[in-house]
Amino acid sequence: MKSLKTIAFATLAFALFSCGGDKKTDSIPTASSETSATTETTTTASGPADYDPKRGLGPHENVDVSKFDPAMAAAGKKIADVKCTSCHKPTEEKLVGPGWKGVTQRQTPEWIMNFISNPDPMIDVDPELQKQLELCLVRMPNQGLNDTEAREILEYMREIDGAK
């Protein structure tokens, strides 16, 4: 019985600390603090009434994905290796957060970029993200991505899903 309590406590501790929290990301510099400030202002002023489930909340409205860019996808993979793969796998398999396979087929490019560049406002209002939070038990931290980095990660996600 004592070992069961120890295992339960260790599992809870892992879930709480696995991806860090907002305090860790406060010190991450961004390439464009002006863009981050604009994003923050835009998204925090929005609420559930402003939420568009096809676009999410944020500044990204029309993301051109008509042509695949392998160099951008390679840059996105490098960023993902540093900031994302401790919680996400490029497969359908859940790690801490959900796997990325198929995400570009389930969500629009605008939604993905708005979510990965500033997840907090969307988690607060999106019912699907709230369900995901109940499954994962860890809120996705804001990684401080600028628009270019978010676009590169999107292109890497597109590559995972077979874009050529």
N, C-alpha and C positions, 0 to 999 in steps of 0.2 A: 504494500500500500504506500509506503514511504517513497519507493522508487517511482511509482505512478505519479505522485505529487511532484517529484523532482522533474520528471519528463514533461508534465503539463506546464510547470513553471518555465522550464527552458524553452518550450515551444512558444509560449506567450512572450517571453523576453525576445526571442528571435523575431517574431512577427512585429513587435513594437519597434525594434531597432534596425531591422534589416536594410531598409532603404534610407535611413536617416530621416530628417525632418526639415522643416522650413529654416531652422537655425543654421544648418550646414550650408544651405544655398544662399544665405544672406551674404556670405563672404566671397561667393564666386563672381569674379568680374565678368562683365559682358562686353562684347566688342562695341556695342552701341548702347550706352546707358540712356541716351535720349530716346531710342526706339523702345527700350524697356519701360521707360516712364510713360511714353505715349500709350503703349499696350496696357499698362496698369490702369491708367486713367480711363481708357476706353472700356475696358472690361469690367472694372469695379463699378462703373456708373450703370452698367446694364444689370438687369434682373431677370427673373423668370418670365416676365411678360415680353422681354426683348429676345428671348432665346429662340434660335432657329435650329432645329435638330439636324438640318442639312449642312449648316455652316458653323454652328457653335457660337461662342461669344469671342469676339476679338476683331482685330483689324483685317484679317485675311478674308477677302471676298471673292476674288477671281484668280485662282492659281492655274497657270497654263501648264498642263501635263501632256500636251499633244506630242512632244518628242521626248524620248528617253535620253538622259545624259549620263553616260557611264562614269565620267570623271566626277560629276556631282554625287553619284551614288557611292563611289569609292571614298570621297570625303565624308559622306554621311556615315559610312561604315566605321571610319576612324573615330568619329564623334560618338557614335553609338557604343563602340567598344569601351570608351572611357566613361560615358555618362548613363548608358542604358542597359547594358548586358548583365549588370549585377541583378537586375530585376526582370528583364525580358529576354526571351529566346527568339531567334528568327524562325522558329517552327510554330506549330499550333500549341505546343506544350506550355503550360503555365509554370512559371518559376515563382516569383513573388507576385508579379503582375502577369497579365495574359501574354501569350505568344503573339508575335507579329504576323505570322502567316495568314493571309487573307484580309488583313485590316484595310488595305486600299480598295478591296472589293466591297467591304461593308460600310465604309465611311468615305465622304468626299475629301478631296485634297484640302479644301478650306477648313473643314472640321478638324482634320488631323493636325494641320499647322497651328490652328488656334488652340487646340488642346495641348500639344507638346510645348508650345511656347509660353503658355500661361494656364496651367490646368485647374487652379483653384476655383475660379468663377464658374467653370463648366461643371466641375464635380458638384458644386453647390446646387445646380439647377437641372442637370441632365439626369432623368430617371434611369437610363441605361448605365451611366457611370456610377450612380449611387448603388445599383445592383452589383456592379463589378466591385465596388468598394466593400460591400458586404461579403463577397466571396474571397477577396484578397486580404482584407483586414488591414491593409496599408494604403494610405493615401499617396498618390503619385506626387513626389516632390517637384517643385519648380526648379528645373535645371539651369535656369538663366540663359536659355538659348536666344540668340538674336535671329532675325528673319532669315539670314543666309544659312545659318546652321540648321534651323527648322526645315528649310527647303531641301537641304542636302540629306537630312534624315528621311524626309518624305521620299526622296528619290531612291534611297537605299531600301525603304519599305516597298517601293514599287518594284525594285529589282528582285526582292525576295518573292514577290507575287508574280514574277515572270515577265515584267516589262523589258522590252528590248528595243 
